C-alpha cells in the first residue's frame, strides 16, 4: 500500500481515557486503518503515526482530540428486537431504521433478535437476516427468542405459538440460517429440550437458557450439554431463593456461561444487578432487549403478534401487563451501571463490548481496541453520554454531534 493510500484511510483519536479489556488507560490513542485498528498507544506517540500531521505540521482533519473523554470499543448488543419505531421482524427497511437508532447510541454491531412466530415464518426471517448479514457488517446474525419456551414463563411471547423443538424444526432453522444463527433461547426442561440444546450447539449457535421453569439442577445440566448464555437473567425464570437457587445461580457457578442483564431500572433492581456482576465477574453482558419503541414516543406498538402499550418509557403487554421488552439503549445501560449501580467503569464497558462479542463467537475481532480488531469506537463525555461514534472506521452521525 502506498503512503498516500495509507494516509487517506487513516483516522486517529488521541488524548482519551481509553477503556478496554477491563482496564482504563489515561492519555490513550487509537489509529484506524480503514475498517480495522492499526495501532494503539499512549502519550504523544500518535503524532508520529501515518496521517497524523498535515504538510503544515498541524493535526490532520482526520485526527480527533478526545480532550480526556472516555473512549471505548463499539458496543455489541446480542439481544435487541428493534428501535426507532421499527421491529427486526418486519423486513430490511425496518431493520435498517432500528439499527440506525442504536448506532447513534453507540451500538456498532447487533445480533437481530426475532420473537416467537410459526417455525416456517421464523425460517423465512432467518434467511432474510442471513442475506443481510452477508451485506451489512453491523449485523452479526440472528437470535431466535422462541418458540421453544415455557408457557408459564412466556413473557411477551404468544402462548399459542410456544412448543417443544422437533428434529425437523431444528434442521429447518439451521439450514435457513446458513451459519448465521448466533443465539437461540430454549427452555431446556421441555420435551426434547436437552437434545435441542445439543443440536443447536453442535450447529454453531450459542444456546441460551431462558423463558424457562428449569430449576438449578436442570439449568446446570443444560450448561453441561452445551448452553452458554442465560437470557436476560432474573426475568422469565425462577428467581434466586435460598433453598432453590435456580438458573441464575447455575449460570453464575458455571465457567464460560455469559449472563445477559437488562439494566433499565425496570427489569432488574440495581442491587440485583450489582449482585450478578459480583457473582460472575467478566461474564456479564449488558443487553437492551429493546423493542420498536426504543428512541420513540410512548404509544401503542406491536411485538410479534401481541399488542404493547408503552407508558413513561416502559413497555407492557396490553393484555395482562407483562413487561414486553424495553426502550433501552446501551449507552443508557452503561450510564446506569456506573452511576446508579456502582459498577467500575472498565467492568461495565467490558459488559457491553468484549463479553457479548465473545458470547456469540466474535471475541477475536470485535469488542476490543486492539490492532487487527474492527475499527469500532465510542467517545463519551464525563456523564457517559455519546459524543462521537465510529463504525468500521467511519464516523456515525449521532444524536449529539453530526
N, C-alpha and C positions, 0 to 999 in steps of 0.2 A: 504494500500500500504506500502511495506517495505521501510526503508530508502534507501537501495541500488537502488530500482526501482525509487524512487523519485529523487535521485541524478542523475541517468542515464538519466532521461528525462528532467532535468532542464538546462536552459540556463539563463545567466544573462548579462545584458548590463548596465553599470554604467557610472557615470561622464558625463552625456549627458545633453544638453539643450532640455528638454523634452517638446514637443509641442502637446497639446491635449485639446480638449473641449474648444477652444477659448482662451487658456492661454499658457504661457511659464513658465516652472519651471526649474531653474538652478540646476545643480548637481543632476539630477534625475536618477533613476534606475528602471529597469523593470525585473521581473523574469518570464520566461516562464516555465510552467509545461506541457510538451508535446505540444499539439496544442492549448493550451489556456494560458492566462495570469494568473499567480498565485498571484503576488504581485507587488506593485508599491510603491516607496518611494523616499526619498531624502537623501543626505549626504552619510555617510559611513555605513548606516544600511545594505546595500547589503552584507557586509562581514559576517553577521550572518545568511544569508539565506542558506537553504539546497543546497549543491552542489557548494557553492561559493569557498571554500578553499580546497586544497588537503591535504594529510596527512602531508606534509612538512610545511603547513601553508602558502602556496603561492596560488595565484589565480588559480582556476581550468582552464583546457583547454577549458571549455565551457563558460568562462567568457570573455566578450568583454569590453575593456576600450574605451569608446567613445571619451575620451580626449576633451570634450567640444563641440563635433559636435552636429548638430541638430538630434533629434530622434523623428520621427512622427509615427502615425499609418500607416499601409499599405494603399496605395492609392486604391480607388474604382472608376472604370470607368463605368458609366452606359450608355455610348453611344460611342461605338467603333466597327468598321467593320472589322478590320484586322490589319496586320503589318508583317514586316519581309518577304515581298513578297507574303503573303498568305491572303486569304479572308475567313471570317467566313461562307460565303455562300457555300464554296467548300468542306465541309466534315471534319471528325475528324482529319485527318492528317494536313490539313491546319489550323484548329482551334488550334491545339497544337503548331504549328510553330508560329502563330501570338501571342498566349498567352506568349510564352517564350520571345519574343521580349519585350513585355510590362512589364513582370515581371522583366527583367533586369533593367528597368527604374522605378521600384517601385510600379507598379500596381499589387497588390496581389489578387484582386478579380475583375471580369469583368462580365457585362451583355453583351451578344453577340448580336450585332445589325445586323439585316438582311435587305437587301434592297428590294425594290419592285420586286415582281415576281407574276405569277399567283397564286391565292389563294390555289389551291391544292398543288402546289410546296412549297409554304410557310408552309403549314401544314406538309409536309414531313420534311422540315428543322427544324421546331419547335419540332417535335417528336424526331429528331436526337439530338437537343440541350437538350431536356428533359432527354434523356438517359445519355448524358454526364454530365449533372448537378448532377445526382444521383451518378456518379462515381468520379467526379473531383471537389474538393471544391473550386478551382479557379473560377469555372463557376457558376454564380448566377442565370442563366436562360437566356431567350431571350428577345429582344426588336424588335418589328416589326415597322420599319420605312417605312410605306406603306403597302398596296396600297391605303389606304383611305385618299388620299392627293389631294390638289387643283392643277389642271394642270397649272394654272397661277403662282404658286409658287413651281414648281416641283423640282427645283434644279437639282440634278444628278439622278433623277428617270425617268424611261421610261414612257413618257406620254401615250403611247398606253395601258399601264397596270394599270393606275390610275382609280379608280372607287369609288362610294359610297359603304358603307358597307351594306350588307343584313343580315337578321337574320340567314340565312344559313351559310354565311361567318363567322359570329361571333361564332356560335355553333361549326363549324368545327375547327376553330383555338383554341378556348378554350379547346375543347376535346383533340386536338392534344398536347397541351402544358401540360396537366395534372398538372396544378398548378404551372408551371414554366414560364409562360408569365409574366415577371416582368414589362414590359413597352410596350405601343403601342402608336404611334404617329397618331393623327387624325386631319383632318381639320373639325371642328365641324359645319361649315356652309353648308357642303354638305348635300344633301337629306338624311335624316335618321341619320345625324351626331350626334345630341344630344342623340338620342336613343342608338347609338353605344357607346357614352361616358358612359351612364348609365349602359349599359350591360357589357362592359368590366370592368368597375369599380366594379360592383357587383360581377364579377367573380374573383376579387382579383388582377387584373392588375392595375398598375399605368398608368392612361391615360394622355398622353401629348398632348398639343395643338401645332401644328407645320405644316410647309408647307401649310400655310393657308392664305386665304384672309379675315379672320374674323376681324371685327372692334372691337373697345373697348367693346361695349355692348355685342357682340356675344361671345367674349372671356370671359367676366365676367360670362355670362350665362353658358358657358362650365365648368368653375371652380365651379360654383354653382351646376352643375349637377354631379360633381364628379371628373373632371380632376384635376390633382395635380402637373403637371410638364409643363414647357414651353420648347419645344425642341429648342436647340441652339438659344437662344434669339437674336433678331435682324435679323437673317438670315432666308430667305424664309418666310417672313411675312411682313405686313405693318410696317413701321418704326415709331419712335416717331415723332409726329407732334403736334404743339401747339393747333391745333383745332381738331385733330384726333389722340389721344394718342396711339391707337392700342393695340395689345396683350401684349407688354412688360409692358406697364403701368398697364394693367388689372392684370397681374401676380404679379407685384410689390405691387399692392394695396391689393391683396387677401392673408390673413394669411394662412400659410400652403402650399402655392404653391412654388415649387422649380424652379429656373430659371437656366437652363443649359447655359453655355457660352464656346465658343471655343477660348481660349486665345493664338492664334498662331501668332498674329500680322498681320494676313491677313484677317480673317473673321470679326473681330471687332476692331475698333480703340481703342487704350489703354484708351483714355478719356471716351469712351462709356462703357468700362469695369469698370472703376472707378465709373461712374455714376450708373451702375447697382448694384455694391456692396454697394454703399451708399443708394440706394433706397430699397434694400431688404436684410438688414443685417441678416446673419445666414441662408439665403435661397438660396445662390448661389452654384451651382455645376459646378466645372471645369470639362469639358469632352474633349476628343480628337476628336471624330468623325473621327478617323483615318481610312484610307483605307490601302490597301496592301502595298503601297509604304513607309509607316512609317518604319524607320530604314533601308531603302533600297535606292538604287541609283535612280536618275532621269531616266525616261524612259517612255515606253508605257505600260499601265495597262488596266484592265477591271474592272468596278464596276457594278455589276449586269449584265445587257446586254449591257452596254454602254462603249465606248472606252474613256479612260482617258489619258491625257498627263501630266506628272509631269516634271516641269522645275524649277530649283532653289528651289526645295522642295515644290512647290505649285502645287496642283492637280487641273486640269480643264478638262472639257469635251472636247474631240477632236472636236465635233460638237457644236458650239455655245459659248464655252468658260466659261460656268458656273463653279463656284467653285465646286469641286467634292470630298467632304470630306477633310481631312487634312493629313499631315505627322507628326503630333504632338505626343509627349509622355507626360505623366502627369508631369514628373519631369521638363520638359521644360515649361509647363503651369504654374507650381508653380514658377519657376525662373522668368519668365516674370511678373507674378502677383506682386511679391515682388520688383524686381529690376527695372522694367520698369513702371508698373502701380502705384506702391507705396502702395499696399495693405499691411496692417500689417501681419507679418508672421503667427501669430496664426489664423487670419481670413482666409488667403489664404490656410493654411493647412486644416482648417475645411471644405473648399470648395471642397477638393478632398478626404476627408475621412468621417467624421461624416455626413455631409449633404447629399451626394449622397447615402450613405448606408441607411439612414433613408427614402430617397425618394422612394426607392424600397422595403421598408418593412424590412430592415435588421439593423435597428438602435439599436436593443437590443443586438447584438453580433459582429458587425463589426464597424470599423471606430473610435474606441477609444482605449486608452491604460489604460484599467481598468481591475481589476480582473474579470475573467469569460468571457472576450471577446476573440476573436480569436487572437492567438499569431502572428500577422502580424505587421511588423515594417520596417521602412526605416531609415537608417543613412545617413545624407547628410553633405557635407562639408560647409564651410562658404559661398560659392557661390551657394549653393543648387544643387550640383551635387552629384549623388548617389555614396555612398561608399560601403554600405552593404544593403542587403535586407533579411528579414526573412519572410517566408510564412508558416503559420500553425506550427510555432516553428522551422522550419528547414531553414538553410541558403540557399540562392539562389545564383547561380553563376551570377555575374553581369558583365556589360561591363567595370567596373573599377577594381574590385577586385574579384578574384575567391573564 
